[in-house]
Amino acid sequence: MDHDPLAALRDGYTFPVRDVLWGHIYLTRGLAALVRSAPFMRLSRILQLGPAYRVYPGASHTRASHSIGVYHLARRLLLNLAEQGAVEWLSSCGVHSFLCAGLLHDLGHFPYTHSLKELPLRSHEELTGAIILREPVRSLVEAAGADPWFTAAIVDAGLPAPEAGTACGELLFYRRLLSGVLDPDKLDYLTRDARYCGVPYGAQDVDFILSRLHPHPDRGVDIDSRGIPSVESILFSKYLMYRTVYWHQAVRSATAMVKKAILGGLNEKLIAPEDLYELDDAGLFMLAAIAGEKTYRIMNRSRREYACCLFSLAEKVRDGQYFNVVAEIPFKASLHQGLRNIEKRSEYEENLAGELSRTLGRRIPPENLIIDVPEPVTFETGLFVQDENCYFGESSTAFKGEMVRALIDSLQVIRVFIDPLYETEEKSAHILQAIKEFF
């Protein structure tokens, strides 16, 4: 094997893939074999943005195309850093492992975007590491010139780093490259999602960004002050994409409905966590349908009806029948922290359903009402600005700590969704008033 890290980044890339976003992306024979493997092909059956296509019809791109894009930017990034001196602490095997990690980083991702993220399941990074370490991926990673364990450890930070030495430093360096402020994942998904949704504010100037990054053995990458606008663009683009695409109320409704159905299945023991791993989008809805058919095993009639109603939520989402948003309330940690716990949230839903039933004089079953609380979102600002000798948040940027906190706070909105069956125009005001009093 060639032990020249630069040769590992330059030689043997003769298998082209045509990408809408980046044009020709070149793979080695080993990487091309990974793309053709069954575990990777599953990603071509998972939409990158789940139900967002209902709002933005062009959003039909998959996790497979995103993963190939991340690999492409990972290679460009590492080649740029290697030419600036990072080659001193890189190895050929490490380079191949990093490129495999970029290509395979979503291998364990759940179907239907982030619907399952809050549920009591193993993280998708942990699942990715496990898939890399077993056949057929393990042998394919080795054939691509990489170390399977090292590749898995780049993606799954839960895997221990070597105790000390060159390998430990190289692993931590790659982890920081793959997950940071200007990482290949973020650069691809923001630009790709914006392109396919037809919105203008996600695209990034990747060529310029890469030119302003400089390697650091401990921090991963630094920037110079000319790169500050690029970080600002990333932060504001991420904010706008969350506000208009990722957390659009229709997207939140669909994901919340699927989440409620699957959580109910887990609580009723009709679904096991292992059933949810390595599914594609169609498989998730098929699992919900099968679990719905199992409800006859629940002896108590009321529980059987409850479970059937829960699983009908997944069927409605599949058919594009989403719950309506009837209230939006700013999330305040001092008042609403208990809602972060998804199990306790179910209790809140039961209590709120009771309140609305009394207000409307008509029973609203708790399975027909959802309280949706967006998961915490972060805006990473940890880059070091070399020529200003400070971190980004202390630099000449407009994005000081208070502004970043304001962006986060503006995205944190509690939404209440109910089945349209229970909402009428003349009762909307009564529903909204009751919900505001409840919160």
VOPAGU-2260 file (C-alpha; in pm, 1 decimal, decimal comma):
REM VOPAGU-2260
SITE   aa  ch    i         X         Y         Z
SITE  MET   A    0       0,0       0,0       0,0
SITE  ASP   A    1     122,7     349,2     -80,1
SITE  HIS   A    2     212,6     525,4     247,0
SITE  ASP   A    3     206,8     876,1      96,8
SITE  PRO   A    4    -101,3    1059,8     232,3
SITE  LEU   A    5    -108,8    1297,5     -63,9
SITE  ALA   A    6     -99,7    1003,4    -305,2
SITE  ALA   A    7    -390,9     852,9    -111,0
SITE  LEU   A    8    -587,9    1168,5    -187,0
SITE  ARG   A    9    -486,5    1201,0    -552,6
SITE  ASP   A   10    -431,0     859,9    -709,0
SITE  GLY   A   11    -682,1     604,4    -831,0
SITE  TYR   A   12    -990,8     824,7    -845,0
SITE  THR   A   13   -1112,9     701,7   -1182,7
SITE  PHE   A   14   -1479,3     607,8   -1121,1
SITE  PRO   A   15   -1702,4     912,7   -1188,4
SITE  VAL   A   16   -2043,5     980,9   -1035,2
SITE  ARG   A   17   -2245,4    1265,7   -1180,2
SITE  ASP   A   18   -2393,9    1481,8    -907,0
SITE  VAL   A   19   -2648,1    1760,7    -958,0
SITE  LEU   A   20   -2468,1    1985,0    -711,8
SITE  TRP   A   21   -2095,1    1920,5    -751,4
SITE  GLY   A   22   -2071,8    1783,3   -1105,7
SITE  HIS   A   23   -1836,6    1488,8   -1152,8
SITE  ILE   A   24   -1735,5    1323,0    -825,8
SITE  TYR   A   25   -1455,3    1071,7    -860,5
SITE  LEU   A   26   -1430,2     752,9    -655,5
SITE  THR   A   27   -1164,6     485,6    -627,5
SITE  ARG   A   28   -1254,7     128,9    -716,1
SITE  GLY   A   29   -1290,8      49,7    -344,5
SITE  LEU   A   30   -1518,3     347,2    -274,3
SITE  ALA   A   31   -1730,6     264,2    -579,3
SITE  ALA   A   32   -1780,5     -86,3    -438,4
SITE  LEU   A   33   -1902,5      66,4    -110,7
SITE  VAL   A   34   -2155,5     280,1    -298,7
SITE  ARG   A   35   -2290,9     -35,2    -465,5
SITE  SER   A   36   -2323,6    -226,2    -135,5
SITE  ALA   A   37   -2667,3    -311,0       3,6
SITE  PRO   A   38   -2624,1    -106,3     328,7
SITE  PHE   A   39   -2538,0     204,2     125,3
SITE  MET   A   40   -2815,4     143,7    -128,1
SITE  ARG   A   41   -3065,4     161,4     160,3
SITE  LEU   A   42   -2980,1     532,2     180,6
SITE  SER   A   43   -3115,4     578,6    -171,8
SITE  ARG   A   44   -3456,0     478,9     -31,4
SITE  ILE   A   45   -3452,1     742,6     244,1
SITE  LEU   A   46   -3548,3    1097,8     150,7
SITE  GLN   A   47   -3304,8    1349,0     293,5
SITE  LEU   A   48   -3586,4    1579,4     408,9
SITE  GLY   A   49   -3866,8    1331,3     469,7
SITE  PRO   A   50   -4206,7    1500,9     432,2
SITE  ALA   A   51   -4061,7    1834,8     314,5
SITE  TYR   A   52   -4151,2    1740,5     -43,6
SITE  ARG   A   53   -4514,0    1811,9      47,4
SITE  VAL   A   54   -4418,2    2178,4      86,4
SITE  TYR   A   55   -4126,5    2188,1    -158,5
SITE  PRO   A   56   -4202,5    1930,2    -431,9
SITE  GLY   A   57   -3842,4    1929,4    -553,1
SITE  ALA   A   58   -3713,6    1798,0    -218,3
SITE  SER   A   59   -3691,7    1439,2    -339,9
SITE  HIS   A   60   -3315,4    1395,1    -292,9
SITE  THR   A   61   -3188,1    1109,5     -81,2
SITE  ARG   A   62   -2937,8    1040,1     191,7
SITE  ALA   A   63   -2731,1     850,7     -64,8
SITE  SER   A   64   -2674,2    1157,7    -283,7
SITE  HIS   A   65   -2600,5    1365,3      27,0
SITE  SER   A   66   -2348,3    1106,9     149,5
SITE  ILE   A   67   -2162,8    1106,8    -181,8
SITE  GLY   A   68   -2155,0    1486,9    -164,1
SITE  VAL   A   69   -2012,1    1477,0     188,8
SITE  TYR   A   70   -1739,2    1237,9      72,2
SITE  HIS   A   71   -1656,3    1473,4    -216,3
SITE  LEU   A   72   -1622,5    1777,8      10,7
SITE  ALA   A   73   -1429,8    1573,0     269,0
SITE  ARG   A   74   -1173,2    1484,0       3,9
SITE  ARG   A   75   -1146,3    1843,4    -118,9
SITE  LEU   A   76   -1111,9    1969,7     238,7
SITE  LEU   A   77    -845,6    1717,8     335,7
SITE  LEU   A   78    -646,5    1771,7      15,8
SITE  ASN   A   79    -644,7    2146,7      82,3
SITE  LEU   A   80    -532,8    2096,8     443,5
SITE  ALA   A   81    -270,2    1838,6     348,3
SITE  GLU   A   82    -114,4    2079,3      99,6
SITE  GLN   A   83     -95,6    2338,4     379,0
SITE  GLY   A   84     103,5    2113,6     611,7
SITE  ALA   A   85    -146,3    1870,7     767,7
SITE  VAL   A   86      32,8    1592,8     578,2
SITE  GLU   A   87     280,0    1589,4     869,1
SITE  TRP   A   88      30,3    1412,1    1095,6
SITE  LEU   A   89    -168,8    1216,9     835,1
SITE  SER   A   90    -125,0     856,9     725,2
SITE  SER   A   91    -237,8     689,1     404,9
SITE  CYS   A   92    -463,3     450,4     597,2
SITE  GLY   A   93    -604,5     740,6     798,1
SITE  VAL   A   94    -682,0     936,0     481,5
SITE  HIS   A   95    -871,1     642,6     331,2
SITE  SER   A   96   -1052,6     589,5     662,6
SITE  PHE   A   97   -1160,4     954,2     674,3
SITE  LEU   A   98   -1292,8     941,2     317,5
SITE  CYS   A   99   -1483,1     621,2     396,3
SITE  ALA   A  100   -1622,0     786,4     710,2
SITE  GLY   A  101   -1746,9    1080,9     502,6
SITE  LEU   A  102   -1911,7     848,3     252,5
SITE  LEU   A  103   -2064,2     620,7     518,0
SITE  HIS   A  104   -2142,9     871,3     794,8
SITE  ASP   A  105   -2522,3     828,8     756,3
SITE  LEU   A  106   -2520,5     450,9     711,6
SITE  GLY   A  107   -2716,2     398,5    1034,9
SITE  HIS   A  108   -2949,5     694,5     989,4
SITE  PHE   A  109   -3314,4     643,3    1072,2
SITE  PRO   A  110   -3577,6     667,5     800,2
SITE  TYR   A  111   -3812,1     959,3     748,0
SITE  THR   A  112   -3570,5    1239,2     842,9
SITE  HIS   A  113   -3558,0    1297,9    1222,9
SITE  SER   A  114   -3894,6    1151,2    1323,3
SITE  LEU   A  115   -3729,9     893,2    1550,4
SITE  LYS   A  116   -3456,9    1115,3    1693,3
SITE  GLU   A  117   -3613,3    1167,0    2038,4
SITE  LEU   A  118   -3717,6     806,7    2090,5
SITE  PRO   A  119   -3531,3     572,2    2330,0
SITE  LEU   A  120   -3310,2     425,6    2056,6
SITE  ARG   A  121   -2939,7     393,0    1985,9
SITE  SER   A  122   -2795,7     698,7    1812,0
SITE  HIS   A  123   -2753,2     680,3    1437,1
SITE  GLU   A  124   -2378,4     742,6    1481,6
SITE  GLU   A  125   -2352,9     434,3    1701,6
SITE  LEU   A  126   -2554,8     232,4    1451,5
SITE  THR   A  127   -2330,7     355,5    1169,9
SITE  GLY   A  128   -2020,4     241,6    1355,5
SITE  ALA   A  129   -2173,3    -100,9    1413,6
SITE  ILE   A  130   -2261,8    -142,6    1044,5
SITE  ILE   A  131   -1908,8     -46,1     938,9
SITE  LEU   A  132   -1763,2    -308,0    1172,6
SITE  ARG   A  133   -1962,8    -598,0    1033,5
SITE  GLU   A  134   -1987,5    -764,6     695,8
SITE  PRO   A  135   -2020,0    -680,4     414,7
SITE  VAL   A  136   -1906,9    -324,8     487,4
SITE  ARG   A  137   -1607,3    -423,8     697,3
SITE  SER   A  138   -1434,6    -610,0     412,6
SITE  LEU   A  139   -1527,1    -339,8     160,7
SITE  VAL   A  140   -1374,5     -71,6     382,7
SITE  GLU   A  141   -1055,3    -276,0     411,6
SITE  ALA   A  142   -1047,4    -320,9      32,9
SITE  ALA   A  143   -1073,2      58,3      -1,1
SITE  GLY   A  144    -745,4      93,1     190,9
SITE  ALA   A  145    -906,3     198,0     519,5
SITE  ASP   A  146    -914,2      56,5     872,0
SITE  PRO   A  147   -1275,4     -42,7     962,1
SITE  TRP   A  148   -1235,3      34,2    1332,4
SITE  PHE   A  149   -1067,3     368,3    1263,6
SITE  THR   A  150   -1342,1     455,6    1012,4
SITE  ALA   A  151   -1615,2     364,9    1261,0
SITE  ALA   A  152   -1443,8     562,2    1538,2
SITE  ILE   A  153   -1435,5     877,9    1324,2
SITE  VAL   A  154   -1816,3     866,1    1294,1
SITE  ASP   A  155   -1899,8     727,1    1638,2
SITE  ALA   A  156   -1726,8     936,1    1904,8
SITE  GLY   A  157   -1846,4     679,5    2159,9
SITE  LEU   A  158   -1578,8     440,8    2037,7
SITE  PRO   A  159   -1261,1     498,9    2239,2
SITE  ALA   A  160    -964,9     672,6    2082,8
SITE  PRO   A  161    -622,1     508,7    2109,6
SITE  GLU   A  162    -462,7     593,9    2444,3
SITE  ALA   A  163    -193,8     817,7    2297,4
SITE  GLY   A  164      37,7     868,3    2006,1
SITE  THR   A  165       5,6     954,5    1641,1
SITE  ALA   A  166    -303,5     741,6    1578,8
SITE  CYS   A  167    -491,3     910,9    1863,4
SITE  GLY   A  168    -408,1    1259,6    1734,8
SITE  GLU   A  169    -500,7    1169,6    1378,6
SITE  LEU   A  170    -835,5    1022,5    1486,3
SITE  LEU   A  171    -928,7    1332,3    1689,5
SITE  PHE   A  172    -825,0    1552,8    1396,9
SITE  TYR   A  173   -1060,7    1365,7    1161,8
SITE  ARG   A  174   -1345,8    1379,0    1411,4
SITE  ARG   A  175   -1315,1    1756,9    1428,1
SITE  LEU   A  176   -1311,3    1781,7    1049,9
SITE  LEU   A  177   -1625,9    1570,7    1007,4
SITE  SER   A  178   -1822,5    1751,8    1278,5
SITE  GLY   A  179   -1761,1    2122,9    1322,1
SITE  VAL   A  180   -1863,6    2470,4    1211,8
SITE  LEU   A  181   -1754,5    2432,9     848,8
SITE  ASP   A  182   -1769,1    2055,1     816,0
SITE  PRO   A  183   -1836,8    1872,4     485,8
SITE  ASP   A  184   -2173,4    1747,1     615,4
SITE  LYS   A  185   -2309,2    2094,5     679,3
SITE  LEU   A  186   -2161,5    2242,3     361,9
SITE  ASP   A  187   -2333,2    1974,3     155,6
SITE  TYR   A  188   -2672,0    1951,7     323,0
SITE  LEU   A  189   -2733,2    2326,0     342,5
SITE  THR   A  190   -2639,7    2378,5     -23,0
SITE  ARG   A  191   -2809,3    2059,2    -148,4
SITE  ASP   A  192   -3130,2    2111,9      47,5
SITE  ALA   A  193   -3157,8    2470,9     -73,2
SITE  ARG   A  194   -3105,3    2362,2    -434,2
SITE  TYR   A  195   -3371,3    2091,7    -425,7
SITE  CYS   A  196   -3621,1    2301,4    -229,4
SITE  GLY   A  197   -3574,8    2593,4    -467,7
SITE  VAL   A  198   -3489,1    2841,7    -190,6
SITE  PRO   A  199   -3196,3    3085,4    -227,4
SITE  TYR   A  200   -3050,1    3115,2     119,9
SITE  GLY   A  201   -2884,1    2780,5     193,2
SITE  ALA   A  202   -2614,7    2783,4     -76,0
SITE  GLN   A  203   -2256,0    2828,0      41,7
SITE  ASP   A  204   -1946,9    2957,0    -140,3
SITE  VAL   A  205   -1757,6    2632,0     -88,9
SITE  ASP   A  206   -1454,5    2724,3    -299,8
SITE  PHE   A  207   -1392,7    3038,8     -97,2
SITE  ILE   A  208   -1460,4    2864,3     234,3
SITE  LEU   A  209   -1202,1    2594,4     163,1
SITE  SER   A  210    -946,2    2860,2      69,6
SITE  ARG   A  211    -982,0    3024,7     412,8
SITE  LEU   A  212    -937,8    2707,9     622,3
SITE  HIS   A  213    -601,8    2623,9     774,9
SITE  PRO   A  214    -502,2    2298,5     949,4
SITE  HIS   A  215    -433,6    2274,2    1320,8
SITE  PRO   A  216    -334,6    1941,6    1480,8
SITE  ASP   A  217    -550,4    1993,5    1790,5
SITE  ARG   A  218    -836,8    2218,4    1677,5
SITE  GLY   A  219    -884,1    2057,9    1335,5
SITE  VAL   A  220    -918,2    2375,3    1129,5
SITE  ASP   A  221    -874,1    2745,6    1190,6
SITE  ILE   A  222    -984,3    3035,4     972,5
SITE  ASP   A  223    -841,4    3378,3     901,5
SITE  SER   A  224   -1045,9    3695,8     931,9
SITE  ARG   A  225   -1134,3    3688,5     561,9
SITE  GLY   A  226   -1326,7    3369,4     636,6
SITE  ILE   A  227   -1550,9    3530,1     900,2
SITE  PRO   A  228   -1827,7    3615,9     648,4
SITE  SER   A  229   -1832,4    3250,0     542,9
SITE  VAL   A  230   -1903,8    3140,5     899,7
SITE  GLU   A  231   -2169,3    3410,1     928,9
SITE  SER   A  232   -2325,8    3281,1     606,6
SITE  ILE   A  233   -2334,2    2926,4     746,0
SITE  LEU   A  234   -2499,3    3040,3    1069,1
SITE  PHE   A  235   -2764,5    3254,4     903,4
SITE  SER   A  236   -2829,9    2997,2     629,9
SITE  LYS   A  237   -2878,9    2728,6     892,3
SITE  TYR   A  238   -3120,3    2956,1    1078,4
SITE  LEU   A  239   -3323,5    3030,8     765,1
SITE  MET   A  240   -3331,6    2667,7     653,6
SITE  TYR   A  241   -3459,2    2559,8     994,5
SITE  ARG   A  242   -3718,4    2833,9     999,1
SITE  THR   A  243   -3855,5    2780,4     649,2
SITE  VAL   A  244   -3774,3    2419,8     555,5
SITE  TYR   A  245   -3658,2    2184,5     831,1
SITE  TRP   A  246   -3908,3    2309,3    1089,2
SITE  HIS   A  247   -4188,7    2422,2     858,9
SITE  GLN   A  248   -4514,6    2355,5    1042,5
SITE  ALA   A  249   -4625,2    2088,6     793,5
SITE  VAL   A  250   -4291,2    1908,7     832,4
SITE  ARG   A  251   -4318,8    1928,8    1211,1
SITE  SER   A  252   -4675,4    1796,6    1195,9
SITE  ALA   A  253   -4580,6    1493,8     986,7
SITE  THR   A  254   -4272,2    1406,0    1189,5
SITE  ALA   A  255   -4460,1    1453,0    1518,1
SITE  MET   A  256   -4738,7    1221,1    1400,7
SITE  VAL   A  257   -4491,8     947,8    1302,0
SITE  LYS   A  258   -4302,5     995,0    1627,8
SITE  LYS   A  259   -4622,0     962,1    1834,3
SITE  ALA   A  260   -4724,5     646,4    1648,5
SITE  ILE   A  261   -4385,9     477,2    1692,6
SITE  LEU   A  262   -4353,6     582,8    2057,2
SITE  GLY   A  263   -4695,6     431,5    2123,9
SITE  GLY   A  264   -4585,8     110,5    1954,5
SITE  LEU   A  265   -4272,5      94,8    2168,8
SITE  ASN   A  266   -4467,0     161,1    2490,2
SITE  GLU   A  267   -4726,3    -105,4    2405,1
SITE  LYS   A  268   -4447,5    -355,9    2319,5
SITE  LEU   A  269   -4583,2    -390,7    1967,8
SITE  ILE   A  270   -4254,0    -260,2    1829,6
SITE  ALA   A  271   -3905,4    -334,5    1962,2
SITE  PRO   A  272   -3621,2     -84,2    1920,3
SITE  GLU   A  273   -3433,9    -336,0    1703,3
SITE  ASP   A  274   -3726,6    -335,9    1458,9
SITE  LEU   A  275   -3653,2      27,3    1375,6
SITE  TYR   A  276   -3287,0      -4,0    1288,0
SITE  GLU   A  277   -3180,8     -10,6     922,4
SITE  LEU   A  278   -3528,8      53,1     779,5
SITE  ASP   A  279   -3593,3     269,9     476,5
SITE  ASP   A  280   -3889,7     508,3     444,3
SITE  ALA   A  281   -4127,3     249,1     298,5
SITE  GLY   A  282   -4016,3      -4,9     558,9
SITE  LEU   A  283   -4104,6     231,2     842,6
SITE  PHE   A  284   -4462,3     269,3     724,4
SITE  MET   A  285   -4487,5    -104,6     662,9
SITE  LEU   A  286   -4367,5    -170,5    1018,2
SITE  ALA   A  287   -4633,1      65,6    1155,0
SITE  ALA   A  288   -4900,7    -111,3     949,5
SITE  ILE   A  289   -4789,6    -454,6    1074,0
SITE  ALA   A  290   -4779,5    -329,9    1432,9
SITE  GLY   A  291   -5131,4    -194,4    1388,6
SITE  GLU   A  292   -5247,6    -539,8    1286,6
SITE  LYS   A  293   -5099,0    -683,0    1607,8
SITE  THR   A  294   -5322,2    -474,4    1829,0
SITE  TYR   A  295   -5566,3    -762,9    1867,8
SITE  ARG   A  296   -5320,4    -904,1    2122,8
SITE  ILE   A  297   -5399,4    -615,5    2356,4
SITE  MET   A  298   -5674,9    -764,4    2569,9
SITE  ASN   A  299   -5817,5    -442,7    2709,7
SITE  ARG   A  300   -6055,2    -299,1    2450,5
SITE  SER   A  301   -5980,1      64,6    2524,8
SITE  ARG   A  302   -5606,4       3,8    2490,6
SITE  ARG   A  303   -5666,8    -180,1    2163,7
SITE  GLU   A  304   -5862,5     114,0    2025,5
SITE  TYR   A  305   -5593,7     353,4    2148,5
SITE  ALA   A  306   -5315,8     157,4    1973,9
SITE  CYS   A  307   -5514,8     129,9    1650,2
SITE  CYS   A  308   -5571,6     504,3    1655,4
SITE  LEU   A  309   -5201,8     568,2    1710,9
SITE  PHE   A  310   -5090,8     357,6    1417,8
SITE  SER   A  311   -5347,1     526,8    1196,1
SITE  LEU   A  312   -5134,0     839,8    1238,2
SITE  ALA   A  313   -4856,4     682,5    1031,4
SITE  GLU   A  314   -5106,6     582,7     765,4
SITE  LYS   A  315   -5238,4     939,6     750,4
SITE  VAL   A  316   -4886,9    1077,8     710,9
SITE  ARG   A  317   -4814,4     830,3     432,8
SITE  ASP   A  318   -5127,2     957,0     257,3
SITE  GLY   A  319   -5044,4    1324,8     317,1
SITE  GLN   A  320   -5318,7    1387,6     574,8
SITE  TYR   A  321   -5144,6    1595,6     839,7
SITE  PHE   A  322   -5279,0    1742,6    1163,0
SITE  ASN   A  323   -5340,1    2117,7    1166,9
SITE  VAL   A  324   -5146,2    2357,7    1384,9
SITE  VAL   A  325   -5388,3    2534,3    1617,7
SITE  ALA   A  326   -5142,4    2719,3    1842,7
SITE  GLU   A  327   -4781,8    2834,4    1852,0
SITE  ILE   A  328   -4627,3    2933,1    2184,9
SITE  PRO   A  329   -4268,5    3054,2    2238,4
SITE  PHE   A  330   -4071,5    2795,7    2434,7
SITE  LYS   A  331   -3946,8    2926,4    2770,2
SITE  ALA   A  332   -3715,3    2697,1    2961,8
SITE  SER   A  333   -3839,8    2831,8    3296,6
SITE  LEU   A  334   -4197,7    2725,1    3214,1
SITE  HIS   A  335   -4174,2    2443,0    2963,9
SITE  GLN   A  336   -3861,5    2241,7    3043,4
SITE  GLY   A  337   -4074,1    1940,1    3135,8
SITE  LEU   A  338   -4193,0    1919,4    2776,5
SITE  ARG   A  339   -3842,4    1819,8    2667,8
SITE  ASN   A  340   -3909,2    1473,7    2808,5
SITE  ILE   A  341   -4106,6    1289,9    2542,2
SITE  GLU   A  342   -4269,4    1053,0    2793,7
SITE  LYS   A  343   -4388,5    1340,3    3013,2
SITE  ARG   A  344   -4508,7    1517,2    2700,6
SITE  SER   A  345   -4763,2    1239,3    2655,7
SITE  GLU   A  346   -4905,9    1326,9    2998,2
SITE  TYR   A  347   -4931,9    1692,2    2896,1
SITE  GLU   A  348   -5115,8    1584,6    2581,4
SITE  GLU   A  349   -5369,5    1386,7    2785,0
SITE  ASN   A  350   -5428,3    1681,6    3018,1
SITE  LEU   A  351   -5458,9    1929,7    2731,9
SITE  ALA   A  352   -5696,7    1699,8    2545,6
SITE  GLY   A  353   -5911,4    1695,5    2860,4
SITE  GLU   A  354   -5909,1    2074,7    2883,2
SITE  LEU   A  355   -6005,8    2116,0    2518,0
SITE  SER   A  356   -6279,2    1854,2    2551,3
SITE  ARG   A  357   -6435,7    2054,1    2834,3
SITE  THR   A  358   -6398,4    2380,2    2639,0
SITE  LEU   A  359   -6559,3    2242,9    2322,7
SITE  GLY   A  360   -6811,5    2015,4    2487,3
SITE  ARG   A  361   -6684,5    1729,5    2275,0
SITE  ARG   A  362   -6425,7    1467,3    2359,7
SITE  ILE   A  363   -6089,3    1504,1    2187,6
SITE  PRO   A  364   -5895,2    1178,7    2234,8
SITE  PRO   A  365   -5530,3    1239,4    2334,7
SITE  GLU   A  366   -5413,7    1034,8    2035,9
SITE  ASN   A  367   -5566,2    1305,6    1811,7
SITE  LEU   A  368   -5364,9    1585,1    1970,8
SITE  ILE   A  369   -4989,1    1640,7    1962,7
SITE  ILE   A  370   -4767,7    1883,2    2150,0
SITE  ASP   A  371   -4455,6    1937,1    1941,4
SITE  VAL   A  372   -4137,2    2074,4    2094,1
SITE  PRO   A  373   -3839,0    2116,0    1859,0
SITE  GLU   A  374   -3523,7    1948,5    1979,9
SITE  PRO   A  375   -3240,8    2177,1    2096,1
SITE  VAL   A  376   -3049,9    2323,2    1802,3
SITE  THR   A  377   -2697,5    2457,4    1816,2
SITE  PHE   A  378   -2509,7    2715,0    1610,9
SITE  GLU   A  379   -2145,8    2613,3    1640,5
SITE  THR   A  380   -1908,5    2909,4    1668,5
SITE  GLY   A  381   -1595,1    2738,1    1796,5
SITE  LEU   A  382   -1355,9    2821,3    1512,6
SITE  PHE   A  383   -1030,3    2996,8    1596,8
SITE  VAL   A  384    -947,4    3310,0    1393,8
SITE  GLN   A  385    -571,4    3297,3    1345,9
SITE  ASP   A  386    -487,7    3657,8    1257,5
SITE  GLU   A  387    -717,8    3795,0    1529,7
SITE  ASN   A  388    -586,6    3543,4    1784,6
SITE  CYS   A  389    -929,9    3469,3    1925,5
SITE  TYR   A  390   -1230,3    3245,8    1874,5
SITE  PHE   A  391   -1505,6    3336,5    1631,5
SITE  GLY   A  392   -1751,0    3450,6    1899,6
SITE  GLU   A  393   -1492,8    3700,6    2028,0
SITE  SER   A  394   -1388,0    3816,6    1680,7
SITE  SER   A  395   -1503,6    4101,1    1458,7
SITE  THR   A  396   -1816,7    3908,0    1365,6
SITE  ALA   A  397   -2168,0    4044,2    1406,0
SITE  PHE   A  398   -2267,8    3703,3    1548,3
SITE  LYS   A  399   -2190,7    3761,9    1912,9
SITE  GLY   A  400   -2322,0    3527,5    2181,1
SITE  GLU   A  401   -2640,6    3723,8    2241,9
SITE  MET   A  402   -2731,7    3722,2    1872,9
SITE  VAL   A  403   -2677,4    3346,9    1845,0
SITE  ARG   A  404   -2897,2    3294,8    2150,5
SITE  ALA   A  405   -3165,6    3514,8    1992,5
SITE  LEU   A  406   -3161,5    3302,9    1676,0
SITE  ILE   A  407   -3199,7    2986,4    1879,7
SITE  ASP   A  408   -3479,8    3133,0    2092,8
SITE  SER   A  409   -3675,0    3244,2    1786,0
SITE  LEU   A  410   -3673,9    2886,2    1652,9
SITE  GLN   A  411   -3790,1    2728,8    1977,7
SITE  VAL   A  412   -4165,6    2724,4    1928,7
SITE  ILE   A  413   -4414,5    2488,4    2091,4
SITE  ARG   A  414   -4682,4    2385,7    1843,6
SITE  VAL   A  415   -5008,4    2211,4    1917,0
SITE  PHE   A  416   -5149,4    1997,5    1636,2
SITE  ILE   A  417   -5494,1    1839,3    1628,5
SITE  ASP   A  418   -5684,2    1625,0    1384,1
SITE  PRO   A  419   -5879,3    1855,2    1147,8
SITE  LEU   A  420   -6186,5    1654,8    1245,2
SITE  TYR   A  421   -6198,2    1848,0    1574,8
SITE  GLU   A  422   -6125,0    2196,0    1441,3
SITE  THR   A  423   -6386,6    2424,3    1295,3
SITE  GLU   A  424   -6360,3    2792,3    1213,3
SITE  GLU   A  425   -6608,8    2897,8    1477,7
SITE  LYS   A  426   -6424,4    2699,7    1747,7
SITE  SER   A  427   -6067,4    2798,5    1656,8
SITE  ALA   A  428   -6063,7    3101,9    1887,3
SITE  HIS   A  429   -6189,3    2892,2    2181,4
SITE  ILE   A  430   -5923,5    2627,6    2113,8
SITE  LEU   A  431   -5645,5    2888,1    2097,1
SITE  GLN   A  432   -5756,2    3058,5    2418,6
SITE  ALA   A  433   -5777,1    2729,2    2606,6
SITE  ILE   A  434   -5429,4    2628,2    2488,7
SITE  LYS   A  435   -5275,1    2961,2    2590,9
SITE  GLU   A  436   -5428,3    2929,1    2935,9
SITE  PHE   A  437   -5297,8    2573,3    2961,1
SITE  PHE   A  438   -4939,5    2677,5    2890,3
